[in-house]
Amino acid sequence: MECSSILKNDKESVKYRRDQNTLVVLGTGVIAFGLWGIIKTIAQVLLGLQLFDPEDVETLGPAGMAVTIVIIVLLFSFDIFLRLYVGLRAHREANGKKFGNGHLVACGWLILGSVLSIALVFWAITQAEGDPFDNVAAILLELSSLIITVEVFAATIGVRRYRKKYGMEGK
């Protein structure tokens, strides 16, 4: 950021600095939600909580459960990779680095995943499945993740528009 832009206090410049700050803070938040998923899963395993419905385990058998676990681990890893990618790119974008649109596409995937997750929890509620407290907590966490990711997306667009308008293209 140029030194002269720090001194500008017009509405656009203030929004630009706010968007930069949003990218740093909420980029960290996107990463934190990925770490929370890891911590939650490890805690469930260590506490001996049931991760799979016993009927599903019996139906799938050992081979089916192995495939299911591999798929879940791959999806979980992909989610964590996307969150790290988006969060780190948001930090770099806030600091003036220019990137392609890959992390905006990744934001889109995270947003889509959050919307799908919320829909699935609402469906579970309508089917009277699961613990109501767990369902409400899941919706609140996923809504938080969704809002943070949407804000990162919007702040990135705002920062880029300002830089383009004032010829501050990234390095």
MOVENRA-V526524 format. One record per pair of residues at least 24 apart in sequence whose C-alpha atoms are under 10 Angstrom apart, sorted by the first residue. I is the first residue (numbers start at 1). J is the second residue. D is the distance in whole Angstrom. If there is no record, write none. Layout:
i=I j=J d=D
i=I j=J d=D
//
This chain:
i=1 j=94 d=9
i=1 j=95 d=8
i=1 j=96 d=7
i=1 j=163 d=9
i=1 j=168 d=8
i=1 j=169 d=10
i=1 j=170 d=9
i=2 j=96 d=10
i=2 j=168 d=8
i=5 j=166 d=10
i=12 j=158 d=10
i=12 j=162 d=8
i=13 j=159 d=10
i=13 j=162 d=8
i=15 j=155 d=9
i=15 j=158 d=8
i=15 j=159 d=9
i=15 j=162 d=9
i=16 j=94 d=10
i=16 j=155 d=8
i=16 j=156 d=10
i=16 j=158 d=7
i=16 j=159 d=6
i=16 j=160 d=9
i=16 j=161 d=9
i=16 j=162 d=7
i=16 j=163 d=9
i=17 j=94 d=9
i=17 j=155 d=10
i=17 j=158 d=10
i=17 j=159 d=8
i=17 j=162 d=10
i=18 j=155 d=8
i=18 j=158 d=10
i=18 j=159 d=9
i=19 j=94 d=8
i=19 j=151 d=9
i=19 j=152 d=9
i=19 j=154 d=8
i=19 j=155 d=5
i=19 j=156 d=7
i=19 j=157 d=9
i=19 j=158 d=7
i=19 j=159 d=6
i=19 j=160 d=10
i=20 j=90 d=9
i=20 j=91 d=8
i=20 j=92 d=10
i=20 j=93 d=8
i=20 j=94 d=5
i=20 j=95 d=8
i=20 j=96 d=9
i=20 j=152 d=10
i=20 j=155 d=7
i=20 j=156 d=8
i=20 j=158 d=9
i=20 j=159 d=7
i=21 j=90 d=10
i=21 j=91 d=9
i=21 j=94 d=7
i=21 j=95 d=10
i=21 j=155 d=9
i=22 j=90 d=9
i=22 j=91 d=9
i=22 j=94 d=8
i=22 j=148 d=9
i=22 j=151 d=8
i=22 j=152 d=7
i=22 j=154 d=10
i=22 j=155 d=7
i=22 j=156 d=9
i=23 j=86 d=10
i=23 j=87 d=8
i=23 j=88 d=10
i=23 j=89 d=9
i=23 j=90 d=5
i=23 j=91 d=6
i=23 j=92 d=9
i=23 j=93 d=8
i=23 j=94 d=6
i=23 j=95 d=9
i=23 j=148 d=10
i=23 j=149 d=10
i=23 j=151 d=8
i=23 j=152 d=6
i=23 j=153 d=9
i=23 j=154 d=9
i=23 j=155 d=6
i=23 j=156 d=7
i=23 j=159 d=9
i=24 j=87 d=8
i=24 j=88 d=9
i=24 j=89 d=9
i=24 j=90 d=6
i=24 j=91 d=5
i=24 j=92 d=8
i=24 j=93 d=9
i=24 j=94 d=6
i=24 j=95 d=9
i=24 j=152 d=9
i=25 j=87 d=9
i=25 j=90 d=9
i=25 j=91 d=8
i=25 j=148 d=10
i=25 j=152 d=9
i=26 j=87 d=8
i=26 j=90 d=8
i=26 j=91 d=9
i=26 j=145 d=10
i=26 j=147 d=10
i=26 j=148 d=6
i=26 j=149 d=8
i=26 j=150 d=10
i=26 j=151 d=8
i=26 j=152 d=6
i=26 j=155 d=10
i=27 j=83 d=9
i=27 j=84 d=9
i=27 j=85 d=9
i=27 j=86 d=7
i=27 j=87 d=4
i=27 j=88 d=7
i=27 j=89 d=8
i=27 j=90 d=5
i=27 j=91 d=6
i=27 j=92 d=10
i=27 j=94 d=10
i=27 j=148 d=8
i=27 j=149 d=8
i=27 j=151 d=9
i=27 j=152 d=7
i=27 j=153 d=10
i=28 j=83 d=9
i=28 j=84 d=9
i=28 j=86 d=9
i=28 j=87 d=6
i=28 j=88 d=8
i=28 j=90 d=9
i=28 j=91 d=8
i=28 j=148 d=10
i=29 j=83 d=9
i=29 j=87 d=8
i=29 j=144 d=10
i=29 j=145 d=8
i=29 j=148 d=7
i=29 j=149 d=9
i=29 j=152 d=10
i=30 j=80 d=9
i=30 j=82 d=9
i=30 j=83 d=6
i=30 j=84 d=8
i=30 j=85 d=9
i=30 j=86 d=7
i=30 j=87 d=6
i=30 j=88 d=9
i=30 j=90 d=10
i=30 j=107 d=10
i=30 j=110 d=9
i=30 j=144 d=10
i=30 j=145 d=7
i=30 j=146 d=9
i=30 j=148 d=7
i=30 j=149 d=7
i=30 j=152 d=9
i=31 j=80 d=8
i=31 j=81 d=9
i=31 j=82 d=9
i=31 j=83 d=5
i=31 j=84 d=5
i=31 j=85 d=8
i=31 j=86 d=8
i=31 j=87 d=6
i=31 j=88 d=8
i=32 j=80 d=10
i=32 j=83 d=8
i=32 j=84 d=9
i=32 j=87 d=9
i=32 j=145 d=10
i=33 j=79 d=10
i=33 j=80 d=9
i=33 j=83 d=8
i=33 j=84 d=10
i=33 j=141 d=9
i=33 j=142 d=9
i=33 j=144 d=9
i=33 j=145 d=7
i=33 j=148 d=10
i=34 j=76 d=9
i=34 j=77 d=9
i=34 j=79 d=7
i=34 j=80 d=5
i=34 j=81 d=8
i=34 j=82 d=9
i=34 j=83 d=6
i=34 j=84 d=8
i=34 j=145 d=10
i=35 j=80 d=8
i=35 j=83 d=9
i=35 j=84 d=9
i=36 j=80 d=10
i=37 j=76 d=8
i=37 j=79 d=9
i=37 j=80 d=8
i=38 j=76 d=9
i=38 j=77 d=10
i=38 j=80 d=9
i=79 j=106 d=10
i=79 j=109 d=9
i=79 j=110 d=8
i=79 j=113 d=9
i=81 j=106 d=10
i=82 j=106 d=6
i=82 j=107 d=8
i=82 j=109 d=8
i=82 j=110 d=7
i=83 j=107 d=8
i=83 j=110 d=8
i=83 j=149 d=9
i=86 j=110 d=9
i=86 j=149 d=9
i=86 j=152 d=9
i=86 j=153 d=9
i=87 j=149 d=9
i=87 j=152 d=9
i=89 j=156 d=10
i=90 j=152 d=7
i=90 j=153 d=9
i=90 j=155 d=9
i=90 j=156 d=7
i=93 j=155 d=10
i=93 j=156 d=7
i=93 j=159 d=8
i=93 j=160 d=9
i=93 j=170 d=8
i=93 j=171 d=10
i=94 j=155 d=9
i=94 j=156 d=8
i=94 j=159 d=8
i=94 j=160 d=10
i=94 j=170 d=10
i=95 j=170 d=9
i=95 j=171 d=10
i=96 j=159 d=9
i=96 j=160 d=9
i=96 j=163 d=9
i=96 j=168 d=8
i=96 j=169 d=8
i=96 j=170 d=5
i=96 j=171 d=7
i=97 j=169 d=8
i=97 j=170 d=5
i=97 j=171 d=5
i=98 j=160 d=9
i=98 j=169 d=7
i=98 j=170 d=4
i=98 j=171 d=6
i=99 j=170 d=8
i=99 j=171 d=9
i=101 j=156 d=10
i=103 j=153 d=9
i=103 j=156 d=10
i=104 j=149 d=10
i=104 j=150 d=10
i=104 j=152 d=9
i=104 j=153 d=6
i=104 j=154 d=10
i=104 j=156 d=8
i=104 j=157 d=9
i=105 j=153 d=9
i=106 j=149 d=10
i=106 j=153 d=10
i=107 j=146 d=10
i=107 j=149 d=6
i=107 j=150 d=8
i=107 j=151 d=10
i=107 j=152 d=8
i=107 j=153 d=6
i=108 j=149 d=8
i=108 j=150 d=8
i=108 j=153 d=8
i=109 j=149 d=10
i=110 j=145 d=9
i=110 j=146 d=8
i=110 j=149 d=7
i=110 j=150 d=9
i=111 j=142 d=10
i=111 j=143 d=10
i=111 j=145 d=8
i=111 j=146 d=6
i=111 j=147 d=9
i=111 j=148 d=9
i=111 j=149 d=7
i=111 j=150 d=7
i=111 j=153 d=10
i=112 j=146 d=9
i=113 j=142 d=9
i=113 j=146 d=9
i=114 j=139 d=9
i=114 j=141 d=10
i=114 j=142 d=6
i=114 j=143 d=7
i=114 j=144 d=9
i=114 j=145 d=7
i=114 j=146 d=6
i=114 j=147 d=9
i=114 j=149 d=9
i=115 j=142 d=8
i=115 j=143 d=8
i=115 j=145 d=10
i=115 j=146 d=7
i=116 j=142 d=10
i=117 j=142 d=7
i=117 j=143 d=9
i=118 j=142 d=6
i=118 j=143 d=7
i=118 j=146 d=9
//
